[in-house]
Amino acid sequence: MRALVISDLHANWPGLEAVLAAESFDQLMVIGDLVSYGPYAPAVVDFVKAQATLAVRGNHDEALAHGADCRCAPSSKPLAEATRARHREQLTVEQVSFLGISPVTASTSLDGRTVFAVHASPHDHFYRYTLTPTASEQHLAQETFDVDAEYVLLGHTHLPMVRRVGERVLVNPGSVGQPRDGDSRASYAVIEDGRVTLKRVAYDIERTVRDLRGLGLEDDVASRLISILRTGAG
């Protein structure tokens, strides 16, 4: 059984399209944040709604569907708010409802192993940014000690990671739509035969840039978002 794990799509259809062209899969696991930052919210939401085996809600999904504060970094918040306003205009009531009713955690089985998914952390579903590749083993263990699963799937930080902590393997596939680790290629993970592989694929960034400009955002907002897409750095 081959599982494709993706997160932080952020309304970037060309990035998602490139991942789908590169990989076949039996199960699709989506770890939240379908919206904000990109220009293709309806296409991304519709795809996940139709194709995901498992999909959990991210902080940006929560913000759009329920009017919550995304609680992202101060430098990113104006970008999120500006694009989220456009997404509210683009999305149908049904699409917004899908974002709002997606579970905050979910579990499934993969080749007899239990998989647990949450956007940020089992102890803070939407907002914890500390489960990173450089976090201490002690901290990762504290955040996941009560999860009864072999695989713990995370998103939120946009930083790809595979870390074994005790009997659990923590997997963050990175971001399809807005990588922030200095590599602008779409990031994702594949789990197959008990092995986790982090992967990258190049996509047509300039297509996303073109359609982002078409959203009619303020120049400074558009310029910052374009810089993040081109450099893979916030």
Salt bridges, closest charged atoms under 4 A:
ASP8 OD1 - HIS10 NE2 3.48
ASP8 OD1 - HIS119 NE2 3.95
ASP8 OD1 - HIS158 NE2 3.17
GLU17 OE1 - ARG207 NH1 2.78
GLU23 OE1 - ARG2 NH2 2.41
GLU23 OE2 - LYS199 NZ 3.05
ASP33 OD2 - HIS10 NE2 3.61
ASP33 OD2 - HIS119 NE2 3.18
GLU62 OE1 - ARG57 NH1 2.70
GLU62 OE1 - HIS66 NE2 3.99
ASP69 OD2 - LYS77 NZ 3.00
GLU94 OE2 - LYS49 NZ 3.45
ASP124 OD2 - ARG128 NH1 3.70
GLU143 OE1 - ARG128 NE 3.33
ASP146 OD1 - HIS123 NE2 3.17
ASP181 OD2 - ARG200 NH1 2.72
ASP183 OD2 - ARG185 NH2 2.79
ASP183 OD1 - ARG200 NH2 3.91
GLU192 OE1 - ARG2 NH1 2.53
GLU206 OE1 - ARG230 NH2 2.85
ASP211 OD1 - ARG210 NE 3.15
